[in-house]
Amino acid sequence: MKYHLPVLLAMFAVFAAVPFATPETAAKEVRMTDNLTYEPKTITIKSGETVTWKNASSMLHSVTDVPGKAAKAQDAVLPRNAKEFDSGLLEAGKTFSHTFTVPGTYKYFCIPHEELGMVGTVIVKK
């Protein structure tokens, strides 16, 4: 089969425009559900990576790691020198992203549903 240069160039242009995800660039996503859970409940990433939470639920949810806002101290844990974060209330379909630069374990919660056990963990490796 004989290809002409214009056809080959056109094929290359199509494939070059398709984004390919590699393990290093794969999205780090956590879903907030109607079951009052973060899925996955625990996610492990590398320092410098970003996690995006998506409210896949019909309810309002938050992603909060502010010890002063937690009903239980163990639900809001930050590594030393890490900055607090709070998405505020997210409506269905909305997202919140946070980039983690300090290695360690982060425990976060949903403000409206903390008392019902909606807590999650991000483990950040060097």
Buried (B, 14 or more C-beta within 10 A) or exposed (E): EEEEEEEEEEEEEEEEEEEEEEEEEEEBBBBBBEEBBBEEEEBEBEEEBEBBBBBBBEBBBBBBBBEEBBEEEEBBBBEEEBEBBBBEBBEBEBBBBBEBEEBBBBBBBBBBBBEEEBBBBBBBEE
